[in-house]
Amino acid sequence: MSSQGNSEAGVGAGVAAARTSAGTLTGVRVLDLTHALAGPFCSQLLADHGADVIKVEPLEGDFFRRVGPFRSDDTQRAFGGLFQSCNRNKRSIAIDLKSTRGRELLQRLASSADVLVENYRAGVLERIGLGYAQLSALNPRLVYTSVRGFGDKAGGQSPYMHWPSFDIVAQAMGGWMGISGQDAEHPMKVGGGVGDTVPGLFAAFGTMTALWHARATGRGQYVDVAMVDSVLALSELVVSQFSYTGQPPRPMGNGIPGMAPFGTIRVKDGVIVIAPTHDPQFRELSQRIGQPELATDPRFNTEAARWTNRDVLTEAIERFTLTQTKEQLRALFGGHVPFSPIYDAAEIFADPHFAARDMLPRVEHPGSADPVAVPGVPVKLSATPGGVRRRAPLVGEHTREVLGELGLSADDIEALLGERVVATSAAR
């Protein structure tokens, strides 16, 4: 495993424990030629489990560094919260890939790498000699993963292959927005950047399957991931309903066709969600709200009947829940029927579940006095746990380190810096 640099990871028992494990992907080197969210999220997943991810940035850095939120006391503004959330555990080298010498450096890095991840527009890297065909000729075992809005040629050339895409585009064309919201006139995207992070998750999975094959055969391959495809792959309701009935599903608020009670329920001090759709769960709910007769009422005594009479059923449940607070219902329903309060960020940070699962680890933020929280690692491995070991890097923070590992002398590195082929930002 290559040196991981000197960035300090932060504080907390969970983070400290993760530092003691090198991670399952120790020894895997990843070149990360990505920007924005989808690609960086993919490579971060690999970094969380021990891969040495080298983020290759232009001299001015990934444009996503300039996107907030920013800490009020941040004196550097080297990057904002969104960049921190998808670039932890990485090293950064800044290279001018428009220059001949910069491209030569990237080719040297690729010759000894296991993986390259990129999310440039289709054809951009090929035109400068850094596409899959060119780099696999130098390193036949290289796994080359691309994440684009509509994919590349390898997986089937889309008529939209050259269209740019963002989260909302993937959600709109992939099917989520068409079924989200209260009605068809007011479509809604799913909160957060899931049109980016879900493709990043699929890209990480595809990269790992290709790595498994490369380890067995010595041959890498091209991994082609489309953001729109990834959203569609998780749109089981869209596909199954139209495929089986010929009718496209429409927005239903928080419900799912055929399942009741399932969704939001009004309570004395707000709204909660419940989902006791199956008969045993519904019987339990009926007992707990003091209306056991609901479970034997012909309008509600089967799953199909509950769906047909869902509005009447909701009214019956709310006659009880509107007399109770969220905390009273937590005590009554928690552990007995599928239930949850609807948390905001402050409630997430205060809940003991997320602390126990180390899902809000803290890292330092350059220029700020206090550490910041980032989303934790959800996959918990018992023997080789992943973890948050270091903050996101400054632009080119590890340029000298990485070039030294390539065998360049200190004089050679200083010459490249002087010619602006590469750049560096020392950790502060």
N, C-alpha and C positions, 0 to 999 in steps of 0.2 A: 504494500500500500504506500502510495506517495505521501510525502509530508503534507499535513493538513493546514499549515500556516499557524499564525499566532492569534487569530481573532478569538476573543473571549466569548464563550457561549452564553453566560448568564448565570442565574441562580436557581435553586430549588432542588429538592431531593430527587424528583423524577428525572430532571435533566442530568444531575450528577451521576445517577445510576446509569443513564444511557451512555455517558462518557466511558464507562468501564467496559462497554461492549463495542468492539470494532464494527459490528453489524454483519449481516449475512452477505452483503455485496462487497465486503472487503476485497481489494485487489482489482475491482472493476473500475476502469477509467472511462469517463463519459465526457465528450466534448459537447458543450451546451451552446449552440448557435441560435438561441431563441430570444424572443422579446415578448412583451405584453404578458399574458397570463397562461394560455393553454400550453405552450411549449415549456415555459419555466416550471409550471406545476408538474408536468411529466418528469423532468429531470430532478426536481426537488424530491419527488417520491423515491427516486433511486438514491439520492444523497442521504435521505433520512435513514436508509438502511445500509449505509456504509460506503456507497460508491464514491470515488473521488471525482466529483463533478467540477469541471473547469469551465466556467462561464466565459465565453469568448465574446467580448463586447467591442463595438466601435469605439474610437478614441474618446468620443463624447459620452459614451455609455448608453445603455438600454434606455429608450425614451420613457419607459414605464417608471424610471427613477423619479421623474418629475411629477408623477401623479400622487396626490395626497391620499389619506390625511397626513398632516405633519404635526409633530409635537409642538406645543407653544414655546417650549424652551430650546428647540432645536437650533443650534447656532451654525450648523453646517448645511443642513438640507441636502445631504448626500443622496438620500432616497426617502420616500414616504412609506406609509404603512402597507400599501398594496404590494410594493416591491419587496418589502421585508417578508410578507406572508408567502411569497412563492420563490424566494431565492436564498433561504437559509441553508446552512451546511455546504455552501459552495465556495470555491475559489474563483477569483476574477482575473482575467488577463485581457488587456485592451490592445487590439490589433487593427491596423488599417488594411482591411481585406481588398480595398481598391488598388493597393500597391502590389507590385510583383513580389517584393520581398515579404510582405505580409501574407500573401497567399502561400508562398513557399513555407513559411513558418507553420501555417495551418496544416499544410500537407505533411510536414514532419510530425506534428502532433497527432494527426490522424493515423499515421503509419504505426503508432504504438498504442492507439486507443482501442477499446472494445466496442464503444458505442458513440455515435454522433446523433444528436437530436437537433432538428432545425424546424422553423416555421416561417421561413421566407415565402414570398410569392412563388408560385410554380415557375421553374426554369431559371430563377435568379442565380442560384449557386452553380447550376450547370454551366451557365454562360461565363463564369469566371473560373472554371476548372475545378470546382469543389462539389460537384454533384456525386451521386452514388456511383455511377460507372467509373468516374475518374478516381475517386478515392478507394473504391474496392479493388482497383487494379494495383494500388500501392499496398493495400491491406485486405486480403481476401476474407479475413474473418470478421471484418467490420460490420456491425449492425447499424444501419443508417435509418433513422426514424424521422418521418416528417409529419407535422400536424398542420393541416390547412383547412380552410373553410369547406372546400368541396373536393379535397383529396388531390391525388396526382394520377399519372397515367397507369402506374403499376396495378392499382386496384380497380381500374375501369375509368376511362377518361370521361369526366362529366362535361356537359356543355358549359358549365359554370366554373370550370377549373381555375380560370384566371380572375374570378370575382374576389374582391376582398371580403372578409367576414369578421364579425364580432359576435359576442355572446348572444345578443338579441336576434341577430340574423339566423344563427344556428337554431335558436329556440323557435323562431317563427316558421322556418321551413322544415325543421325536424319534427314538428307536430305538437310541441308542448303549449305554445301560445294559443293554438286553436282549441284547446280543451281547458285552458286555465282562465279563471275569472268567473264572474256571476252570470254572464250571458254572452252571446256571440257578438254583440255590439261593443263590448268592452273587454277585448282580449288582454291578458296580463302575462308578462314574463315571470318565470319563477325567480324569486329573490336571489341575490348573489350572482356570481358569474358562472353558474353551472353549465352554460353553453360553452365555456372554456375549460372548466375543471373536469367535467365528465370526459371530454375528449382527451385531456391530459392523463386521466386515469386509464382510459383504454390504451393510450399510447405507451404508458409505462408497462401495462400488462403485455402488449404486443412485443415490446422491447425485451421483456424477460423471457417470453416464449422463444423469440429469435436467438437470444443469448444461450438458452438451453440447447438449441439446435447447433449453434456455433461451437459450443464446448464439446459436443458429441462428434461433430463432423469437420471442424476447422473452417467451415464456410459461413460467412455472414449472409445477410440478405437485407432487402429494402422493406421497411415497415411503413405502410401508407395508411394514415388515419385522417378521415374527414370529420370536421366538427359536426356537420349536419347529420352524417351517418350515425355518429355517436349518440346524438339526441334521439334520433329515430329508434335506435337499438333499445333505448329505455322508454319508448312510447308504446308499451305493451297494450294499453287500452286502445290507442289509435289503430294499431294493426289488427288486433284480435276482433274488435267490434266490426270494423269494416270488412275484414276477411270472412267473418262468419255470418254477418247479417246484411252486408251491402249498405249499411247505414253509417255515415261518419258520426262519431260521437261529438257532442257539443259541450260547451262549458257548463259545469254544474256546481260552481262554487267549490266548496270543500268536500263534496260528496264523490262517491264512485258508483256508477250504475250497477244496480242489483244488490247493493249492500246498505243495510239500515238496521239500527242507527249507526251512522258513520259521518262524522264531521263536527262542526261547531255547535255548541249548546250554550245558551245564555244562562248566566248565573247572577247572583245578587250584586257582585262587584266586577262584572266583566264577562269574559267568554272563556270557555275551556273546550277541549276536544275529547270526544269519546268514540270508541269503535267496538262495542260489544255486539258484533253482527251475528255470531254463531249462537245456536240455541243455548248451550250451557252458559255462555257469557251473558246472554240476554236474560236468562232466568236469574242469574246472580244480580244483575242490575235491577231487575224488578223487585227482588227482595230488599235490596239496599235502599231503594227510594220509597219503600213502604207501599208498593203497588204490585204485589205478587200476582194479582189477577191478570196483569198485562201478558204474562207468559202463557196463559191459557186462552186468552181472547182470540177468537178466530181471525181477527184482523191482524194479529201480530204473532201467532204461534208457529209460523214457519218463516224461513228466511225470505221466501218469495212474497209472502203476505206482508211482512214488515216493509219491504221495498214498495209494494203497491200503495200501502197506507202510511208512507213515511212522514207526511206532513202532520197527520193526526197523531202519530206516535211521538214526533218531536214536541208537539204541544203538551202531551201527557207527561213526558219527561220533564219539560221545563216548568210545569206546575210545581214540581218539587225543587229543581235546581235554582229557580229564581228566589227561593227562600234561603239559599245557602251561599256562603262565601267560597272563594277558591280554596282557602285553607281548610275549611270544613269538608269540602269535597275531596281534597287530597287525602285527608284522614279516612274518609268513608270509602273512596274508590281505589286508592293507591294499593297496588298489589293484588287487587281482586278483579277489576275489570280494566280493559284497555282505556287509559285515561292520561291526559297531561294538561297542565296549565300551558298557556301560550306565552313563552318566555320572551322578554326583550334582553338586550345584551347585559344590562345590569343584573338581571336575575340569573342569567347563565353564569356570570362571573361569581355570583354568590352561592350557587348550588354546590353541595358537597360531592355530587357525582363527578363533575368535571375536574374537581381537585383530586379526587381519589384516582381518577383515570389519567392524570397528568395531561389533560387536554388544553391547558392554557399555560404552557411553559413560558418563562420570561427570558429574554435576551437583551443584551445591551443595544442601545441605539446611539451611533456616533453623534456627538453634539448635544445629547440630552443627559441630564443628571441621573435620571431614573431608568431602570429597565422597562421594556414593553412586553406585553403578552403577544404570542403568535398562536395560531391553531396548532394543536399537538398532533402526534402520530397516532392514528386510530387503529392501526394493525399492531397488535401486541404479541410479539414472539417471546416464548418463555426462555429460550436459551440464548438467542441473539437479538435482543430487542433493538428496534430502531430508536431514534431519539433526536432531539434538537441539541446539537453540539456547539453550534456557532451561529452568530448573526449573519445576515446578508452582507456580502463584501462591498467595499468601496470600489469604484471603477479602477480596474487594473491593480488592485491591492496586492495581487500575487504574481504580477507580471515577471518580476525578477526571479522569483522562486520557481515558477513554471519553466521559464527559459533556461534557468540553471539546470533543471532536471533533464532538459533536452541536450545538455552538454555544452551550451554556449558559455564562453568565458565572461567574466565581469566586463572586460573591455568591449567584447562583442555586444553585450547587452546595452552598455552605455552608448555605443555607436547607434544602435537601433533606436534608442530613446531620443538621441540627438536628432536623428533623421525623421522623427515622428512616424516611424513604422509601427512602433508600439508606444504605449503610455503607461504610467503607473501613478497610483495614489497611495502613499504610505499610510498605514493605519494610525489613527490619532485618538 
